[in-house]
Amino acid sequence: MAELPSAELGAVVRHLRARFDEGGVKEAALDARLLVEHITATTRADAMTDPGRHVPPAQMAALLAAMERRLAGEPPYRIIGSREFYGMTLALSEGTLEPRPDTETLVDLALPRVRAAADRHGACRILDLGTGTGAVALALLREEPRAVAVATDISLDALATATRNANMSGNAGRFDVAKSNWFDDVKGSFHAIVSNPPYIPSMMISSLEREVREHDPLAALDGGPDGLAPYRMIAEGARRHLHTDGFVAVEIGYDQEEAVKAIFASQGFQLFGAAQDLSGTTRALAFG
């Protein structure tokens, strides 16, 4: 196992970046900075203004271990154990998908409608299907204090992690979890049903980047032969659990907009909202 060349902060950052460049890591500079800042409890400004700062032996050992894990393909946020999402820090676990910026588009689309429901009814009941870390539901609760949420998943590990994140974000009192395969064990009606479902076609899983296919849970990625199976399940079951003026909002793959619209239309839903990511690609749709 390689050794870090110096116990000085600036040298450590440069060494990790160089090793990541050599190892073919795409975001070598960013990943080096993320790991060094997390393990040494420093900032980017510290590395620039105080590059000679001493890094203690225990932190050097942790950095070395983190470097080797990253070179072996483990994503930086998995190594850190958490990731920022919509202004919150969310813990990760083996049973959870790593929340990504694209999913913030789903929150942006759903939030005004959650607020409108709370205005009409005094509260908004949210059902988050396949919650993972709890990211979508917890972001909505954070932004709308009149909302409450039930979050489902088939993974007990994911439900435990979502509960931990609810506690960390201060929303545990308005957040419940339930083990359910889509609507199988869901009870009651909701003003909002939200989901970031698995939407990768089965045959495409093996072509995903190593960081994704080896470290995100397969159940959170595989959307069946055409990647659309979860949308069919959601569209078929939503009416039984949706308030009369409720809505459904889902994240979609970059090329799935028309197919998902057609699936929901076949179940009597009308599209009334869409949101694009920073590249201008539609990433979330809302139906009522």
Secondary structure, DSSP 8 states (H G I E B T S, - for coil): ----S-SBHHHHHHHHHHHHHHTT-TTHHHHHHHHHHHHHT--HHHHHH-TT-B--HHHHHHHHHHHHHHHTT--HHHHHTEEEETTEEEE--TTS----HHHHHHHHHHHHHHHHHHHHHSSEEEEEET-TTTHHHHHHHHH-TTEEEEEEES-HHHHHHHHHHHHHHT-GGGEEEEE-STTTT--S-EEEEEE----B-GGGGGGS-HHHHTTS-GGGTB--TTS-HHHHHHHHHGGGGEEEEEEEEEE--TT-HHHHHHHHHTTT--EEEEEE-TTS-EEEEEE-
